[in-house]
Amino acid sequence: MIWKIWHKLVFVVAILGLQGCYSFKGASLSADLKTIQINNIRMETAGGPTNLGLTVNEKLKEYFQRNTVLKLTNQNPDLLVEGTIVGYELTPQAPTTDDKAGLNRLTLRVNFIVTNRLDEEKNFEQEFSFYQDFPQNQTLTQVEKSLIPKLTDQIILDLFNKIAGDW
């Protein structure tokens, strides 16, 4: 009986000791942040679906609601996120022997301005982009519905990591 208690005590002390040795840094928002405002994402590029700004906006709101304790607000937020779609480009990649593209690349670029009203040092403006390649024998219309969620999800993840990351 005493051996079991001693064994558990040693285990707990070892875990607490290791906790002091290592500091893990990752995605964490300041506990002082309580509210977030995500303004409508503007479209300032030619091309792309007409509802792309709305799609990015709704996915961004959903991500923060699902992964943080921040409450959405429209008045005096602790964290303000504004975005503009500045690029939606289709470019040929991987030329083949008959001078055709073996792959096409769809790139989405979104510029975000983030204002942290509680800590001005964490304010930033940055462009985030991501791309996906698809075979040349498929048209953009055929793949757009499957590629846009991948592009927006990665951009939102990158934005969140920038806001919450401590690295």
C-alpha positions as CSV (number, residue, x, y, z in Angstrom):
1,M,0.0,0.0,0.0
2,I,2.8,2.5,0.9
3,W,4.6,1.5,-2.2
4,K,1.6,2.5,-4.4
5,I,1.4,5.9,-2.7
6,W,5.2,6.4,-2.9
7,H,5.1,5.5,-6.6
8,K,2.3,8.0,-7.3
9,L,4.1,10.7,-5.3
10,V,7.3,10.2,-7.3
11,F,5.4,10.4,-10.5
12,V,3.6,13.6,-9.6
13,V,6.9,15.2,-8.4
14,A,8.6,14.2,-11.7
15,I,5.8,15.7,-13.8
16,L,5.9,18.9,-11.9
17,G,9.7,19.1,-12.1
18,L,9.6,18.6,-15.9
19,Q,6.9,21.2,-16.2
20,G,9.4,23.8,-14.7
21,C,12.1,22.7,-17.2
22,Y,10.2,23.1,-20.4
23,S,8.2,26.0,-21.6
24,F,5.8,25.2,-24.5
25,K,4.8,28.1,-26.7
26,G,2.0,27.9,-29.1
27,A,-1.3,29.3,-30.0
28,S,-2.9,31.2,-27.1
29,L,-4.8,34.4,-26.9
30,S,-4.4,36.8,-24.0
31,A,-6.9,36.1,-21.3
32,D,-7.7,39.8,-21.3
33,L,-9.2,39.6,-24.8
34,K,-13.0,39.0,-24.5
35,T,-14.5,40.3,-27.8
36,I,-13.7,40.2,-31.5
37,Q,-15.2,42.1,-34.4
38,I,-14.7,40.7,-37.9
39,N,-15.6,43.2,-40.5
40,N,-16.9,42.2,-43.9
41,I,-14.1,41.0,-46.1
42,R,-13.9,43.2,-49.2
43,M,-13.2,42.0,-52.7
44,E,-10.6,44.1,-54.5
45,T,-9.6,41.8,-57.3
46,A,-11.0,40.7,-60.6
47,G,-12.1,37.1,-60.9
48,G,-13.3,34.7,-58.3
49,P,-16.8,33.9,-57.2
50,T,-18.9,36.9,-56.3
51,N,-19.6,35.5,-52.8
52,L,-15.9,34.8,-52.1
53,G,-15.7,37.7,-49.6
54,L,-18.7,36.4,-47.7
55,T,-17.4,32.9,-47.7
56,V,-14.1,34.0,-46.2
57,N,-15.9,36.2,-43.7
58,E,-18.2,33.5,-42.5
59,K,-15.5,30.9,-42.2
60,L,-13.4,33.3,-40.2
61,K,-16.2,34.0,-37.8
62,E,-16.9,30.3,-37.5
63,Y,-13.3,29.5,-36.8
64,F,-12.9,32.1,-34.0
65,Q,-16.2,31.0,-32.4
66,R,-15.3,27.4,-32.5
67,N,-11.7,27.7,-31.4
68,T,-11.7,30.6,-28.9
69,V,-13.8,32.0,-26.1
70,L,-14.0,35.4,-27.8
71,K,-17.5,36.8,-28.3
72,L,-18.4,38.4,-31.6
73,T,-19.4,42.0,-31.3
74,N,-20.0,45.1,-33.4
75,Q,-19.1,47.7,-30.7
76,N,-15.7,48.5,-29.2
77,P,-14.1,45.1,-29.7
78,D,-10.8,44.1,-28.0
79,L,-9.7,42.6,-31.3
80,L,-10.7,44.0,-34.7
81,V,-10.0,42.0,-37.9
82,E,-10.4,43.6,-41.3
83,G,-9.6,41.9,-44.6
84,T,-9.4,42.5,-48.3
85,I,-9.1,39.9,-51.0
86,V,-6.3,41.2,-53.1
87,G,-5.6,38.3,-55.4
88,Y,-7.4,35.4,-57.1
89,E,-5.1,34.2,-59.7
90,L,-5.0,31.2,-62.1
91,T,-1.5,30.5,-63.4
92,P,0.0,27.6,-65.5
93,Q,2.6,25.4,-63.8
94,A,4.7,22.4,-64.9
95,P,5.1,22.9,-68.6
96,T,4.9,19.7,-70.7
97,T,6.8,18.8,-73.9
98,D,4.0,20.2,-76.1
99,D,4.1,23.6,-74.4
100,K,1.0,23.1,-72.4
101,A,0.7,23.4,-68.7
102,G,0.7,20.0,-66.9
103,L,-0.8,21.7,-63.9
104,N,-2.7,24.9,-63.2
105,R,-2.4,26.8,-59.9
106,L,-5.2,28.7,-58.1
107,T,-3.8,31.3,-55.6
108,L,-5.9,33.2,-53.1
109,R,-4.3,36.3,-51.4
110,V,-6.0,38.1,-48.5
111,N,-4.6,41.2,-46.8
112,F,-5.6,41.4,-43.1
113,I,-5.4,44.3,-40.7
114,V,-5.6,43.2,-37.1
115,T,-6.0,45.8,-34.3
116,N,-5.6,44.7,-30.7
117,R,-7.0,47.5,-28.6
118,L,-5.5,46.0,-25.4
119,D,-1.9,45.7,-26.7
120,E,-0.9,47.9,-29.6
121,E,2.4,46.0,-30.1
122,K,0.3,43.1,-31.4
123,N,-1.3,45.1,-34.2
124,F,-0.3,44.1,-37.7
125,E,-1.1,44.3,-41.4
126,Q,-0.1,41.3,-43.4
127,E,-1.0,39.5,-46.6
128,F,-1.7,35.8,-46.4
129,S,-1.9,33.5,-49.4
130,F,-2.2,29.9,-50.3
131,Y,-2.5,27.9,-53.5
132,Q,-3.6,24.6,-54.8
133,D,-2.6,22.9,-58.0
134,F,-4.9,21.0,-60.2
135,P,-4.5,19.0,-63.5
136,Q,-4.7,20.9,-66.8
137,N,-7.4,18.6,-68.1
138,Q,-9.8,20.1,-65.5
139,T,-11.3,23.6,-65.8
140,L,-11.4,26.1,-62.9
141,T,-15.1,25.8,-62.9
142,Q,-14.8,22.1,-62.3
143,V,-12.4,22.4,-59.3
144,E,-13.3,25.8,-57.8
145,K,-15.9,24.5,-55.3
146,S,-13.4,21.9,-53.9
147,L,-10.3,24.2,-53.9
148,I,-11.8,27.4,-52.3
149,P,-12.5,25.7,-48.9
150,K,-8.9,24.4,-48.8
151,L,-7.5,27.9,-49.7
152,T,-9.6,29.7,-47.2
153,D,-9.1,27.2,-44.4
154,Q,-5.3,27.5,-44.7
155,I,-5.3,31.3,-44.8
156,I,-7.6,31.4,-41.8
157,L,-5.3,29.0,-39.9
158,D,-2.3,31.1,-40.8
159,L,-4.0,34.3,-39.7
160,F,-5.1,32.7,-36.4
161,N,-1.6,31.4,-35.8
162,K,-0.2,34.9,-36.4
163,I,-2.8,36.5,-33.9
164,A,-2.5,33.8,-31.2
165,G,1.0,32.5,-31.8
166,D,3.8,33.2,-29.5
167,W,6.8,32.3,-31.6
